[in-house]
Amino acid sequence: MGCCDAPGLMPVEQALTEMAANVTNVSETEFCELEQAFDRILAEAVASPLDIPPFDNSAMDGYAFRFADLSADIPMPVVGTALAGQPFAGDIPAGGCVRIMTGALLPAGLDTVVMQENAELTETDDKKYARFANVKANSNVRYRGEDVSTGDTVMTPGCRLSPRHIGQLACLGIAQVKVYRKLKVAIFSTGDELKQPGEILGKGEIYDSNRIAVKAMLQRLPVDILDLGVVPDDEAKLRSVFQQADSEADVVISSGGVSVGDADYTKLLLEQLGQVGFWKLAIKPGKPFAFGALPNSRFFGLPGNPVSAVVTCDQLVMPTLQKMMGWQAEPAIQYPAKLTSGLRKRPGRKDYQRGEATLDSDTGQWQVVTTGAQGSAIFSSMVSANGYVPLPAASGNQAEGDEVWFEPFAEWLR
């Protein structure tokens, strides 16, 4: 039995289920001004307070008239003009028409608009007349409520407010929305060997990439981040940071210290201060991933290797944070692709290999090539990729030409 097949490794799918079952959603809400609502999570359904459009109006610049008055032999007198925001207020005699602009209120009794390109104008005795070609009844009219009717539910709780949603809310005249408060996330890295980018490295030292990469990922979410920096491999100092993070945040994410080394105190402190949910998963990269509970927060322990930290944060932490935020997020997209290079894999763990997918313009089929060595410390494999080739735990090597699933990177990795 190989190390990858060691008993006690929890499948990824089970881990996701257990984490989702052992976290609670943010329940506190607040009202947010619409212009500050981008990316916030909606906390209540939104019903339309009005019809959209709120009145019948013209879909283009042209001429409005009663279709029943149209005659191929008799031109229509142009009796006035209707502008957007400046409706025509006069009387329209039988057989008359009105010059109308896009978005302008359609005068009462008129039912058809002809685009100006299909109008032939003449002028007699300082009066304008129009003949029209290619006319269909009721054409080029936007009817009241044809988009949204008063009382329609336009958004449901758990919606993450994108520019599209904000634009819709603005159409409805809604200036404030009820949203969930932002999740508070504390992050830190552990290790005597870690230095900040920009500092001079000494012997045996490396730069702290994990915390910075994870922080960048979190910045794509509507969360408040508490960055506690780098904590040395000192039990007392790590305990203090654990307690601070737990007192100030809903979620605590650490990087490193979750293995079995002599200076790896994370598991010990989690057991002393809270509760270990699970430790070690059947995932590659990222087997030493931890989940547990502290008195006031939930804890995620990421592995120390940089690729492992990013992959487990992406695949395990982010979906759980979405649930805690109240965000009803869609599952990750996957689509079939043909391998243009073989992939090496041992059965036992679900493997998120990094690949670059391109669309074959001749066949219309997606093709994917490996980004090279897939070691958990080779971060260039992430940079060269645009997604994963997720291989099931039971699968083995994949040959060139095999069809696999490809999962594009989520927005926080792009």
Beta strands, then each sheet from edge to edge (+ up, - down):
strand 1: 29-33
strand 2: 46-47
strand 3: 57-58
strand 4: 62-65
strand 5: 76-82
strand 6: 97-100
strand 7: 112-115
strand 8: 119-124
strand 9: 127-132
strand 10: 141-142
strand 11: 153-155
strand 12: 176-180
strand 13: 183-190
strand 14: 194-195
strand 15: 206-207
strand 16: 223-231
strand 17: 251-255
strand 18: 275-279
strand 19: 283-284
strand 20: 290-293
strand 21: 298-302
strand 22: 335-339
strand 23: 350-359
strand 24: 366-370
strand 25: 387-391
strand 26: 403-408
sheet 1: 1+ 12-
sheet 2: 2+ 11-
sheet 3: 3+ 10-
sheet 4: 7+ 4- 6+ 5+ 9- 8+
sheet 5: 16+ 13+ 17+ 21+ 20- 18+
sheet 6: 14+ 15+
sheet 7: 19+ 23+ 24- 22- 26+ 25-
end
